Amino acid sequence: MQLKQKDLVGIIGGKSRVSEILNRKKKLTVEMVRVLAERLNLSAQILINDYNLTK
């Protein structure tokens, strides 16, 4: 979708929260999944797949 980090600020949180999500330091919350699915016209199933966090 050619989105950048700044495009997600305000949708799923502030700049630092978006950075944590994109760098796999934190997982998406249920509310974040709902908002992203609605705003980006995606299936929530895509966003709820499990993934490992980095340490």
N, CA and C atoms as a LAMMPS dump frame, in Angstrom:
ITEM: TIMESTEP
0
ITEM: NUMBER OF ATOMS
165
ITEM: BOX BOUNDS ff ff ff
-5.0000000000000000e+02 5.0000000000000000e+02
-5.0000000000000000e+02 5.0000000000000000e+02
-5.0000000000000000e+02 5.0000000000000000e+02
ITEM: ATOMS id mol type element x y z
1 1 1 N 0.818 -1.201 0
2 1 2 C 0 0 0
3 1 3 C 0.86 1.262 0
4 2 1 N 2.155 1.083 0.032
5 2 2 C 3.075 2.22 -0.019
6 2 3 C 2.909 3.18 1.157
7 3 1 N 2.507 2.651 2.316
8 3 2 C 2.351 3.486 3.51
9 3 3 C 3.684 3.66 4.208
10 4 1 N 3.848 4.795 4.81
11 4 2 C 5.043 5.082 5.588
12 4 3 C 4.648 5.165 7.052
13 5 1 N 5.652 5.151 7.913
14 5 2 C 5.402 5.204 9.345
15 5 3 C 4.523 6.391 9.712
16 6 1 N 4.796 7.526 9.141
17 6 2 C 4.034 8.73 9.477
18 6 3 C 2.567 8.621 9.061
19 7 1 N 2.275 7.769 8.074
20 7 2 C 0.896 7.571 7.632
21 7 3 C 0.063 6.823 8.677
22 8 1 N 0.723 6.059 9.529
23 8 2 C 0.028 5.273 10.548
24 8 3 C -0.11 6.005 11.88
25 9 1 N 0.639 7.085 12.056
26 9 2 C 0.522 7.881 13.277
27 9 3 C -0.878 8.474 13.322
28 10 1 N -1.525 8.301 14.443
29 10 2 C -2.892 8.77 14.591
30 10 3 C -3.912 7.684 14.309
31 11 1 N -3.525 6.688 13.535
32 11 2 C -4.419 5.569 13.273
33 11 3 C -4.246 4.515 14.359
34 12 1 N -2.992 4.153 14.646
35 12 2 C -2.749 3.131 15.672
36 12 3 C -2.001 3.676 16.881
37 13 1 N -1.734 4.956 16.904
38 13 2 C -1.066 5.547 18.052
39 13 3 C -0.079 6.612 17.627
40 14 1 N 0.744 6.985 18.583
41 14 2 C 1.746 8.009 18.32
42 14 3 C 2.947 7.451 17.579
43 15 1 N 3.896 8.322 17.308
44 15 2 C 5.085 7.956 16.532
45 15 3 C 5.858 6.809 17.17
46 16 1 N 6.045 6.852 18.483
47 16 2 C 6.817 5.8 19.148
48 16 3 C 6.075 4.469 19.142
49 17 1 N 4.751 4.49 19.307
50 17 2 C 3.979 3.246 19.288
51 17 3 C 4.005 2.621 17.895
52 18 1 N 3.869 3.432 16.873
53 18 2 C 3.931 2.927 15.498
54 18 3 C 5.299 2.296 15.242
55 19 1 N 6.346 2.941 15.718
56 19 2 C 7.696 2.409 15.556
57 19 3 C 7.84 1.055 16.254
58 20 1 N 7.305 0.928 17.458
59 20 2 C 7.372 -0.34 18.189
60 20 3 C 6.64 -1.447 17.438
61 21 1 N 5.502 -1.126 16.862
62 21 2 C 4.724 -2.118 16.113
63 21 3 C 5.477 -2.54 14.857
64 22 1 N 5.953 -1.571 14.09
65 22 2 C 6.631 -1.882 12.834
66 22 3 C 7.948 -2.617 13.051
67 23 1 N 8.599 -2.385 14.178
68 23 2 C 9.856 -3.059 14.489
69 23 3 C 9.647 -4.333 15.298
70 24 1 N 8.397 -4.75 15.423
71 24 2 C 8.01 -5.984 16.119
72 24 3 C 8.488 -6.036 17.561
73 25 1 N 8.4 -4.906 18.224
74 25 2 C 8.703 -4.854 19.654
75 25 3 C 7.423 -5 20.471
76 26 1 N 6.301 -4.63 19.888
77 26 2 C 4.973 -4.767 20.501
78 26 3 C 4.028 -5.323 19.449
79 27 1 N 2.999 -6.013 19.921
80 27 2 C 1.995 -6.565 19.009
81 27 3 C 0.826 -5.601 18.864
82 28 1 N 0.113 -5.762 17.774
83 28 2 C -1.1 -4.986 17.564
84 28 3 C -2.142 -5.386 18.604
85 29 1 N -2.883 -4.411 19.099
86 29 2 C -3.993 -4.7 19.997
87 29 3 C -5.235 -4.981 19.163
88 30 1 N -6.256 -5.509 19.797
89 30 2 C -7.513 -5.781 19.099
90 30 3 C -8.076 -4.484 18.518
91 31 1 N -8.009 -3.414 19.278
92 31 2 C -8.522 -2.128 18.794
93 31 3 C -7.731 -1.64 17.584
94 32 1 N -6.405 -1.801 17.608
95 32 2 C -5.584 -1.407 16.46
96 32 3 C -5.966 -2.204 15.225
97 33 1 N -6.199 -3.497 15.407
98 33 2 C -6.604 -4.357 14.289
99 33 3 C -7.922 -3.871 13.709
100 34 1 N -8.871 -3.557 14.566
101 34 2 C -10.17 -3.07 14.101
102 34 3 C -10.036 -1.794 13.285
103 35 1 N -9.271 -0.852 13.807
104 35 2 C -9.112 0.44 13.136
105 35 3 C -8.382 0.274 11.8
106 36 1 N -7.303 -0.497 11.805
107 36 2 C -6.56 -0.706 10.564
108 36 3 C -7.408 -1.415 9.511
109 37 1 N -8.137 -2.424 9.931
110 37 2 C -8.989 -3.158 8.986
111 37 3 C -10.018 -2.236 8.352
112 38 1 N -10.607 -1.385 9.162
113 38 2 C -11.624 -0.469 8.65
114 38 3 C -11.025 0.614 7.754
115 39 1 N -9.987 1.282 8.24
116 39 2 C -9.419 2.414 7.495
117 39 3 C -8.691 2.002 6.22
118 40 1 N -8.063 0.806 6.253
119 40 2 C -7.287 0.368 5.096
120 40 3 C -8.045 -0.63 4.234
121 41 1 N -9.305 -0.887 4.612
122 41 2 C -10.154 -1.812 3.873
123 41 3 C -9.485 -3.179 3.712
124 42 1 N -8.992 -3.703 4.858
125 42 2 C -8.335 -5.003 4.897
126 42 3 C -9.173 -5.972 5.71
127 43 1 N -8.932 -7.239 5.501
128 43 2 C -9.534 -8.253 6.356
129 43 3 C -8.753 -8.273 7.671
130 44 1 N -9.458 -8.317 8.784
131 44 2 C -8.795 -8.389 10.085
132 44 3 C -7.953 -9.657 10.184
133 45 1 N -8.332 -10.696 9.46
134 45 2 C -7.586 -11.96 9.488
135 45 3 C -6.123 -11.758 9.103
136 46 1 N -5.868 -10.882 8.174
137 46 2 C -4.496 -10.588 7.743
138 46 3 C -3.686 -10.031 8.909
139 47 1 N -4.32 -9.223 9.722
140 47 2 C -3.624 -8.524 10.792
141 47 3 C -3.479 -9.329 12.078
142 48 1 N -4.26 -10.399 12.225
143 48 2 C -4.205 -11.144 13.484
144 48 3 C -3.317 -12.379 13.421
145 49 1 N -2.699 -12.627 12.285
146 49 2 C -1.765 -13.746 12.209
147 49 3 C -0.66 -13.552 13.24
148 50 1 N -0.263 -14.648 13.89
149 50 2 C 0.74 -14.574 14.934
150 50 3 C 2.116 -14.316 14.333
151 51 1 N 2.942 -13.604 15.065
152 51 2 C 4.315 -13.333 14.659
153 51 3 C 5.173 -13.175 15.905
154 52 1 N 6.452 -13.419 15.762
155 52 2 C 7.374 -13.312 16.887
156 52 3 C 7.824 -11.87 17.074
157 53 1 N 7.996 -11.511 18.327
158 53 2 C 8.541 -10.202 18.648
159 53 3 C 10.058 -10.286 18.674
160 54 1 N 10.721 -9.172 18.382
161 54 2 C 12.176 -9.114 18.466
162 54 3 C 12.569 -8.745 19.893
163 55 1 N 13.733 -9.146 20.253
164 55 2 C 14.194 -8.858 21.626
165 55 3 C 15.235 -7.784 21.654
